[in-house]
Amino acid sequence: MKKILIIAVLVGATFVQAQAQRRGNQEVNPEQLAEKMTERMAEKLDLSEEQKEQVHALHLEEAQKRKAIWEERKGEREAMKAEREAFQEKIAAVLTPEQKETWESMKAENQEKMQERRRRSGPGTRDRQRPGSSGI
């Protein structure tokens, strides 16, 4: 019984993470998420009321932890963005107007290359062997 519950929680946590990624910037309420996951599991696994309560508590705890982690990482991302922008300004201050223009073109080109790489390595390509790799 404990193994099934642990497996169910892990599956639920994976689903919660996937849902959060799909929603993007949409605010996720941990209580609603826990309720939704509990109902889904109750329906699929025919959980008793006691099991529903336990599973709900576990889902709620997990959703709250994930939200806290998300918020922490959001702050880190914002700090990194500010640092990157400050660095860019320092570089720009050293360059001549012509050099700045060339540099901006270089940055735009690099950004396009990165986006192309992301498109080529989109969903479902992680498990595929990359060209030139031996697979060992």
N, C-alpha and C positions, 0 to 999 in steps of 0.2 A: 504494500500500500504506500509506504514512504517513497519507494522508487518511482512509482507512478506519479505521485504528487510532485516530486523533484523534477521529473521529466516534463510534466505539465507546466511547471513554473518556468523551466528553461525555454520551452517552446513559446510560452506566453511572453517572456522577456524578449525573445528574438522578434516576435511579432510586434511588440510594443516599439522596439527600436526601428523596425522597418516602417511602421506607421508614422513614426515621428519624422523619419527621413522623407517620406512621401509628402507629408504635409508642409514641409519647408519651414517657412517662418510663422506658420499658424501656431497660435498658443495652444498648448495641450494641457488640459486639466487632468491631473493624476487621478482624481476621484472618478471622473467619467471614464477614463481609460481603464481603470481597475474594474469598474462595473461592467463595461463592455466585454472585457476579456473574461471575466468570471461568468457572465451569461453565456458567452460562446462556449466555454469549456463545459459548463453545466449542461448545455444542450447536447454537445457531442459526446460527453463522457457520462451522462446521467448521474451527476453528483447529488449526494444527499445534502440537506440543508446545512449540516455541520461541515461537510466538505466545502460547500459554497462559501461559508463564512471564513474558513481557513484560507481557501484559495484567494478570496477577495482581499483578505488582510495581506497576504503575500504579494499579490499584484499591486496593491496600493503602496506597500513599502518599496517595491521595485520601481514603480513609476515615480515616486517621490525622489528616490536616489538618482534616477536617470535625469529628472528635471534639474536637480541640483548640479549634477555634472554638466548638463547642457548649459546652464547659466554660467558656470565657472568657465567653461571653454569659450562661451560667447565673449566674456570679458577679456580672455586671453587673446582671442582673435582681434578684438577691437584695439587692444594694446599693440599687437604686432602691426596692425594696419597703420596706426599712428607713427610707430617707429619707422616703418617703411616710407611713409610720406615725408617724414623729417629727413631721412637719408636722401630721398630724391631731391628735396629742396637744397640740401647741402651740395649735392653733385651739380645741380643746375646753377648754383651760385658760382661755381668754378669755371663753367663752360662759357664760351663766347656764344652769341646768338646763332651763328651758323652751326656750331657744334651742338647746341641744344636742339636745333631742328633735325640734324642727323640722328642725334640720340633718341629723340621722340620717335623717329621713323624706325629705328632699331627696336625700341621697346614695343611698338605696335606690331612689327614683324614677329618678334618673339612671342607675343601674346597670341597671334594667329596660329603660330606653330604649336603652341601649347594646347589651344582649343582643338586643333586638328588631331593631336595625339589623344586627347580625351575622347573625341568622337570615335576614333579607331579602336580604342580600348574600352568601349562602352560596356554596358551590362552583358554578362554572359561570356566575356572573352578572357576572364581571369584564368580559367582552367585550361585554355588552349595553349599549345606550345607556340612560343614566339619564333619567328623565322631566325635561323642562325643559332638557336639554342639546341643543345643536345638532348635535353630532357632528363639528364642524369642528375 
